[in-house]
Amino acid sequence: MRSRSVLNALIAIALLAEFIALTGHALFGWGPSPKLVVATPRPLVYAAAVPPSGSEMLAELADTAARQPAQHPTARTPYAYVMRTSWHLPAHVSRGSPIHPTQTQTWVRADGAGRLISATRSARGWVIRDTTIPAGPPRPVLSADPAVLERTLDADGSPPAPPARVFQAFAELTSAEPVPPSVQAAALRLLALIPGVSNSGTVIDRDGRPGVAVSLSSDYTGALIRYTLIFDPATGRLLEADQTVLGEGDRLPVQEGAVIGYTTFISSGYTANTMTRP
């Protein structure tokens, strides 16, 4: 009997504790702390999408890209130059963390040598890093052959790569060097084959340029994210790549619909040295 009385007492205590846990937060502010939510960049505003489909739009952009004049490095202009602005949700954040996009310029020769300048605005002014890149792995030669290009975009080396990872790899390719029109066209045709690509409509990118957008949603990283690529409709060139969290975003310290990363491509070309721009 004593053991039963003890058991009943423990059950009563457990029920009381559960009641307090359920009501205490509302009545007295007790309970777990609210979810940490950090500031993120403003989302872009997309106009309503109209036909064609995302795949059809990519195919049309591929045809447009294929008609553009090609840029090639020469003996006088051996450095591949790319200028971009980017922000990504940092691994360690706290409430009130400021949003500090970074502008990056890279100059890279065929042998991998070059220069990187990054500039990040902070509360104390600009933080500028100027780094010399030693010669190393040579800059890859981009191929318009679909099979070769598909392997290039399979960044993890274990085909088939998740479709959203291919979206990201295409943006990373654009970050590394100017993409020749033939390669751009071939890449867009590969993206057009991905199931689930949707037309996200028209938009003004973060550099103020009009573009057309395609998107793909995926949870391959563990969080449901919409990956969006924005293109110049007149050239087929990639203007910007955005990532937006969908759902409740329980795995990330952000609100639903928050931008968790973007890269805006400002300019690219070939230069004579690491002191000049195209």
C-alpha angles and dihedrals in degrees: 000000000000091000090050091051090050090049092050090050092051091049090050091050091048092051091048091050091050091050091051091048092052097045104026096076093054096042104035106012092254126140133059120345116260117264114280108248119186132196117266134182118281114271117244119250114238124200116230112283120244128185138321106078121243092260092048091049091052090050090052091048089050090056090048092049092050090060095056122105114260125243119211134180114248136190087266096044107036098149121092107216128199128174119192143157120220146169130185131181104265121235092240117041137161134196109283095023107160124237109243114175116200126224112211132191123187133186115189131175125210090264092057096254120129147098138288125199121185126183123191123181113226136173087269096048133268121345107206125188121189113190131181112219113215121219111274137130106012120250106267118252106238116227129201090207104116095221093049093043091049089056090048091054092047089085095174094056093230109102135241094049117200107269092240089053088056088054089054094044090054090054090048090052089055089049092055103053145335108295113225114236093245091053091044090053093048091049092050091051089052091050090050089062093059112107115236099029108146136196106246095187131235126326145168109243125222091269092056097256124136115242146162120240139211124188141195126192121213141159096200091122092052096262125079105249134173112222113203130188120196120203137191103246091208097056108013089237119148110250102176145353119210134185120202126183117234130198119020094322091224092163093054132054094239140093124260110280094022121149108242098179145357141173121201115198110217105176144334140185142113128298139190095235144353093271099064139062129220 
